[in-house]
Amino acid sequence: MKLSARDANRYFSKPDPDRTGLLIYGPDAMRVALKRQEVIAALIGPQGEEEMRLTRIPGGELRKDPARLGDALKEVSFFPGPRVAFVEDATDTAAPSILAALEDWAPGDAQIIVTAGQLKASSKVRKAFENHPRTYAVGIYNDPPTREEIEADLKGAGLKNIDREAMTDLANLARELDPGDFRQTCEKLALYKWNDDLPVTSEDVAACAPVSTEAALDDVLNIVAEGRAQELGPVMRKLQAQGVNPVTLIISATRHFRALYTAASDPGGAAAGIARMRPPIFGPRRDRMLRQASSWGAPKLEEALTGLTDTDLKLRSAGQHAPDMALVERMFLRMSMLARR
């Protein structure tokens, strides 16, 4: 039988222990593995593997030893409780063994859990699980996570008290990160809030979210965007001493000001434009960029982007003789003065 995505998420957290088996397939191995971990843990409990109630079988081995899965169904553990025979990375070469095991399964046997990559509708393994009256087949695709999935990950990490803005940030983050990375972020956030009964805020999310490679240049970009020209010189000297490439500075500034321009020119206003940014912008950084976009306005930001493009072309020109970092600093000073108008 096929399970819809909505029904599948509920089934993974509370599977039927009396079913014959479950097939989970899809192009993203990480997503498939996370769902498989969830459903197996729900079937045999946290101690199931230690109590030898889980048998792992690589799909490629079933071609050499077709009887191995059938034997695993009948094995009896030293410990009482439900058992699982797990076939990993199955392909249609393992179909004869899997189909024979489904046919031979009887109440009291281990439940068969099979994972696979992308399977065509004509796949023998997929058709077997879809057509069997006591098995389920679920396709896992790269769709954005549902609210229910996000809440399940937060609950699994022990996060319950979350304010509205932080929930929006987490939902955006879940759509940008791989499922495994999002779960790790939730666990990090739970540790960050250990023994803290206050609600999770956007600032908390920003503190635990993965840091982008652009974050190291935020100081100088904020100085320029906020018109603090008097602070620019020392920061530029520091960046130069650290070996930061002038072209890298221009590229980072162009990205930052293009984001501000996108927000400032959004028909719904700067706040709506910031909210639509991908990757999402969190907490204090989001508030800061919103203030910058509102302060500059689209016309001045367009002028700044033109200047950045001209400077980038000069840096890449073979006939350029002025020091590269001096060109960048001069452009940043002009932009800082423009911000004050």
N, C-alpha and C positions, 0 to 999 in steps of 0.2 A: 504494500500500500504506500502511496505517496503521502508525505506530510507537507503541508504548506509551511512557509517560513514562520508565520505567527504561531501555528500549533507546534512546530518543531521546537521553538524556544522554550515553551512550557514543558514539552516532553523531555528535553534534555535535563531539566532541573528535577523532574519527577517521572522517570521512565517506568513503564509497566514491567515488573520483574518476571511476569509469566509469559512474556512474548518470546518468540523464537530468536529474533535478531533485529539488527538495525544496520543499515548502510548509510555512511556519511561520505559524500563525495563533493569535489569542487576544485577549482583551479588554484586556490590559495591554500597551501599546505598548512600554514600557521592557523588560519581560521578553522580548518577541518580538525587540526590537532586539539585546539582549545575546546571545541564542542565534544570531541571524543573524550577528552579528559573529564569534562563535566559529567557526561552521561555515565561513564564507567565509575566515577567516584560516587555518583548517586545510586548506582546499582550495588556495589560491593562495600561502600563505606571507606573511610580513610585508612583502615587497617587491612583492607582486602588484599592488597598486593603482598604485604608482609606475611599474611596468613596463607599465602599460596593459593588464593582463590581467583587469580588472574593469570591466564596463559597467553603470552605474546608470541605471535607467529608472523614473521616477515612473509609478505605475499609471494615473493619469489621462491621461497622454499617449498611451497605447496606443489610446484611443478615437479620437484625432485621427490617429494614425499607426500603424495596425494592423501594418504590416510591420516596424516598428522592432525588435521582439524577434527576429523571424526573421533579420533582417540581423545583429544582434549575435551570434547563434549562430555565424555563418559567418565573422565577422571574424577576421583573423589579426594577432596582436600582433607588434611588432618584436622582442620577447623570447620565448624558448621557455618552455614551461611550461603548466600547466592554466589554463583561463580560466573566468570566471563571468559570466553575464548576470543581473543582480539587478533584480527588479521589486519596487518598494516600494509598500506601501499599496494592494495590488490589491483590486478589487471585481469583481462579476460583469459590470460594463460592459467590463472588460478580458478577459473570458472568451474571446471569439472569437480574439483575438490569441494568448493563452496556449495555448489548445487547438490552434491551428494550429502553433505552435512545437513543442509536444510531439509532434505527429504528424510534423513535418518533421525532427525531431532525428536526427542520425546520429553514430556514433562519431567522435571527434575534434572535435566541436562543443563550444562552451562549455556548462558545466552551468547549468541554470536554477534560480535560487533566488528564490522568491516569498514575500513577507511580506504579511499581511493582518490586519485586525481580526477581530472575532468573525464566524465564518461558520456559517450554518445547515447542517444535514446535506444539504439540498437544493441548496446552492450549486454552481454549475457548475464553478467553479475547484476547490473542495474535492473534488467527486466525480471530477474528472479526475485529480487526483493520487492519490486513494485507489484508483482502479480501474486506473491505468496499471501495467504490470508492472515498469517500470524507474524509478518515482518513489516518493517517500515523502511522507506528510502527517503533521504533528505539531501537535496542539493544546496551547498553553501556557496554563495557568490559574493562578489566584492561590493555588495550594496551597502549604503550607509547604515550604521546600526540603528535599530529602533529605540524609542524611548524606553521600552521594556528591557531591552538588552543593556542599555546604559545603566538603568536603575539596578539591574541584577549585578553588574560589575561593582557598582558603588556599595551595594548591600553586602556583596561578598568580601569587600575590603573593610566592612564595618562602618561605613560612612552613611549616616542617616540625617544628621542635622545640617542641611545645606541651604544657604539663602538663595533667593531667586536669581540674582545676577551670576553667582557662582555656578548654579545649575546650567545656565545658558553657556557659560564658558566651558564647562565640562562637556556639554553636548557638542559644542563646536570642536573641542579637542578630540572627542571620540571619532568624529568624522574625518579628522586629519591624520590621526595616528593609526598604526597597525593595531589590531585587537590586543596582541600581547603587550605592546608598548603602553596602551591605554590602561591595561590592568596593572602594570608595574607603576604607572603614575598614580593610580588610585591607592595602591599599597603604600607608596611613598607619602601621599597626602594623609593617609590614615596614621602613619607613624609621626608625621609632622604635627597632627592634631591629638597626639596621645595625651590623655589626661586633661584635654582642653574641651570643656563643655560648650564653649561658644560656637555658633554656627560657622560652617565653612564659608569663607568670603572669597571674592575675586582675587584679593591679595594673596590668600593662601594658595589658590590654584596657580597664580603666576609664579609663586615661589617654588612650586613643585613641578611645573610643566617643563618639558625638555627645552633647553636653551638653544635658540637658533644661532647660526654662525655669525649673524649680523649684530648680535647683542654686544660684542666687544667694542663696536664703533659707536654705540649709542650716545656716549658722552659728547663726542665732538658734533654729532648730528643734532643733538638737542641744543647745544650751545648755538649752532648756526640757526636752527629753526626758531629759537626764542630770542634772537637778536642780542646775545651776550658777547659782543665783539671783543670786549676787554679780556675775556677769559680764553679766547681762541689761541693766542700765541703759545702759552705754556703747554696746552694740550697737544698742539701740533708738534712741538719740540719732542714731547714724550713719545708720540706715535712714530716720529721719524727715528728716534733712538731705538725703538722696538723693531725697526725694520719694516714698518707697514708700507706697502707699495702705494704710490700716489694714485695709480689707476684704480686700485682697490677702493681707495677713499672716494673717488668720483663715482664709481659704480654703486657703492653703498649709499652715497648721498642721493644719487639719481633714483634708486629704489625707494628710499625714504620719502623724498619729495613727490615722487609719482604716486605713492600711497596717499600722501596728504592731498594731492590734486584730485585723485579719484574720490576721496571722501568729500572734499569741498565742493566738487561739481555734481555730487549725487542729487537727483531730483528730490529725494526724501530728506535731504539735509545731511550735514557732516556725520551726525550720530548714526544714521542709517548706513552711510557709506562705510564707516569704520566697522559696523556690525557685519558687513558682508565681506570683509577682508579674508583672504585665504593665503597663507595659514592664519588662523584667528589671532587676534591681539587681545591680551588679557590685562585685567586689573589696572594698576597705576599707569602702565605704559599706554593702555588704551585711552585712559582719561587725558594723559599728556598729549598724545597725538590728536585727540579730539580738540583740545585747546589750541594746538598749533594750526590745525586745518582751519578752524573758525577764525583765528587771528589773521592768517595770511589771506585767505580767500582765493578763489580760482584764478583771477587775473594775475596776481603777483606770483603765484605758484607756477603759472605757465611761463612767466618771465624768468623765474629761477631755473626751471628745467631747460629753457633755451640756453642760458649761460652755462649750465653743467654740460650740455651736449657740445657746445663750442669748446669748452676746456678739454673735454675728452678727446675731441678731434686734434687739438693742439698737442696733447700728450702723445698721441699716436703718430704725429707727423714727423717725417724724417728730417725736415728742415728746422725743427724746433731747437733753439739754443738756450732758452731760459731754464733754470733748474726746475725740475718737475714739481717738487714739493712746494716751491715758491708760487708756481702757477695755481696750484690747488688752494693754498692758503689765501692768495689774493681773491680767488673766486669765492671762497667761504666768507671772507671779510665783506665783499660786496653783498652777498646774500644776507649776512647779519645786519648790515645797514638797511637793506631793503625790508627786512622784517620789522624795522622800527617805524617805517612810514605809515 
